[in-house]
């Protein structure tokens, strides 16, 4: 069986956003594929059920957010109309989908009312004139993926299921988070911050507003920073931080009389789901609470019963990236070492039933092996080694550093970093380390690099490499480093402290934390909370005189998280010193372009990494 090639980017089907029919009989979910001819990512809605072949419900190309009506007879979803996403309803007994919104700037994911007569959504509201001057009084005037916000704000709306009337529920200078209906359908809960200085001091509260309109009422105080909220049965459950915006995300119950943390019995981070951060929203499972948390790189589903620690019931050796419960069943999407994701159906006891087969077709994959290395200070650090184990003797080694820094590598198939498989087939060893600050190893580990970027975690990487060299796995003369976002930062930082790397490839680079704290959409959080206020000693740019490593810099032009100026600064600094360096900029690419950008850009990103490594490390350009 052949090995994976870069052309397989167009053969990988990525399922997501599963939603179980209320009677538990079928799962609606999305399937996203990269289309070479049109250079776009195509998303369709599919249906899977036990005993039946999965079938396509909608033809795309950008259909998303499938949501069942309470009676299971209608599926709501988003589909663009004139380029703006609008809520459509698809009758499951036959007939075509029809739009029920015509929002000028588009609608967000639909949320059905308990009686099925209305749908709530959050969506952009304001005027959009791309030629008007941009006036800012706060630092939150832009956001990665959206760009300059001008006077646009996200607010809540309710539309009748027949599409006859749409009502705006919130208004003002704030962004309303996703809506959640109360069980009686009378109120809608959401999160937001209305504080004047919310751009300087992270803050967020849980609010409720009458479904018919009115003034929102805040339910939480300043002791909790609420990120999102959901009615789970009769309980109002929020995810957020206790105190400051660092450490694990936790769950809280919210009521008129106060906010109480839900004790899960886990020293693990709650994962509610975001691009690159797999997880799922909390939901009811009978009388219990179902939620996701990450353990040693893998996101699992946990069941929390009153008074007892949470128990893992979904995931095993897979990583969960979406979950839905109904009628005593749990539908979820999970990635494995052989698939970027498949849809499963479980009851919470016994093995789950796989409903789909989205494995990469007709390709034999290398699978990562877990290792534990011990840093010089005695800290144990988990890592994964991917290589062709039939090859004997030392191999060239690529250290790949994950982003975040509070993310984590998982031992599952990675449909984003295809160069891992390509290089393994060419005799390379790929080392992915979960260093201090990684998620899934407890809160003390999670916060261990606060105020010490590059300083606290560098030895976690270097010791792992030393051990593999000592074992005869890695060739000390053929080492390279790459990474994206925080990994891009470390790909700039590590060459300032060691000359062992023959090539460095920072993606979404961070070179100067001083300038980044004033230009990133997360600049204040980065400076004050991640870096402890004193950013200069943690900036690679102040140590650039130590760098001699040939460097390839890959960066999205429209990145507002790690602005492209970071790449420009590192490029200029290395070029002025005579270090071999190349800068590649991807037009229109946001910070997440390597996940969801143009397929041609994603393919190019992977291909350039392989070419640079073969040019500067192995001397065998393809």
C-alpha positions, 0 to 999 in steps of 0.5 A: 500500500502506498504512503501518503503524498501531498495530493492526499490533502484533497482526499481527506474528509474531515467530519465535525459538529455531530448532532444526534436526532432527539430520538437517538436514531441518526446523527447529522454532521458536517464533512469538509473536504479540500477541492483542488479545482476551485481551491476551496474548502467544501462543507456538506451535511451528512446523515449517519444511522446504525445499519445504514450507509452514511448519506449526504443531506445537502450539497454544500459547498458551504453548509454548516451548523446542523441542528435538529428541531425538538421533534426531529422532523426538521433540520436547521443549518447555515447556508450562504445567500449572496455570500452571507450565511443564512438559517435554512430549514430542511424538512426530513420528510421530503422537500427542499431547504428554504431560508428563514433569515435574510440578515444583512450581514449574515446569521450565526448557528441556529438554536431551537426554542424548546417548543420548536416555534423559534430559533435564536442566533447571534450575528453581526450587526452594524454598518460595514463600509470598508472605505470609512476611517477606522476609529478606535477608543479601545484595543479590541477593534480587530479580531483574527479572521474578521479583521477590522471590526469598525462599529460591528458588534455581535448581537442576539436575534430570534426568528420565527420558525416560519420566517415571518418575523425576526426580532433583535434582542440585544443592542449596544457596544458589546459582543453577545456570545452564543444564545441558550434557551431556558427550559420554559422558552421564556429567557435566553442566556448568553455571555458578554462583557460590558465593562468600559476597560474590558480590553485592558482587564479580561472580564466576562459575565453571564446574562439573561434576557427575556425572549420577547426582548428587554434589558439583559440581567447579569447573573455573575459577579467579577469572581468568575470570567465567563466564556460561554453558557448553556442551559443543561436541563434545569441547570445554567452551566458556564465555562470560564476562569476562577479569578484571573484569565490563566489556568484551566477552564472550569465549569460553574453552575449559575443561579440568581443566588450565586455562582458555584464551581462544579467539582469534577474531581479532575485536574484537567482543562475543560474543552468546549471546542474551538478550531485546533482545540477539540472538545464539545459543549456541556450537555445533559445525559439523563440527570448527569452532565456530559463534558469534554476535558483533555488528558495527556494530549487526548480530548475525552468525554466525561460524565459527572454525577452528583457528588462523585468524580467525573468518569471518562466514558467516551474517547479511549485512545481517540481524541473527541472533537464534537459530542451530542447526547439524546435518548440515552445515546452519545454521538461524537466525532473522534480522530484515531491514528488512522483517521482524521475523524469518524462518527461514533455512537455510544451509550456510555457503557461498552464499546462505541459503534462506528457509523462512518469510515473516513480513513485516508483511502488506500494509504498506509500511515505511520503511527506515533509512539508515546515516550516520556523524557525527563528534563534536567530538573526532573520534570517528566515530559511526554512526547510522540515519535513518528518514524519508519521503524524498519530503518536502522541507524540514526535518522535526520530529526525534525522537532515540531513545536505545537502552538498555544502554548496551552495546546497539545500534540495527540497520538492521532492522524494529523490532517494538517501537518501532512509533512510529518508523514511525507518526511517519515517516508523519506527516513526522517524522525518526527519528534512532537513534545508536550512541554511545560505549558501544554494541556492535559497534564494538570494545572501546575504543568499548564501554568509552568511557563507563565512569565518564562516563555522560552526559558521554562520549556527549552530544556524540555525539547533539548533533553528529548533530542539529547536522549534520542541522539544517545539512543542512536535514533537521531543524527546530531548533525541532521536536526531541524526545528519547526512549529506554528504560532507558539511553535513559531516563537520557539522556532525563533527562540531555540536557534538563539540558545543552541546552534545544533539545528541545521534549519529552522522553519517558524510558521505564524512567527513571534519574534518581538513580544514588545511590538506584538503586545501592541499589534496582536488582537490578544496583545494585552493578554499576552503581555500581562498574563502570559508573559508577566509584563516583562516581555523583552527578555522573552523576545527572540529578537533581542538575542538575534545576534546568536542566530546562524540557522538557515530559516524559512518563515511562513506567515499569513498576510491577514494574521491578526493574532501573530501579525505579519510584522513579526515575520517581517522583523525576523526576516529583516534581522536575519537578512541583515546578519547574512543568515540564509533566510526566506519569507513566504507570505500567504495572501488573505491568510488569517492565523488559522490558515493552515487549518482552514485556509485555501487548499493551495496555500495549505499544500504549499505550506507543507511542501515548502517545509519538506523542500527547505529541510531537504535543502539545508539538512539532508542535501537531497532536494526533491 
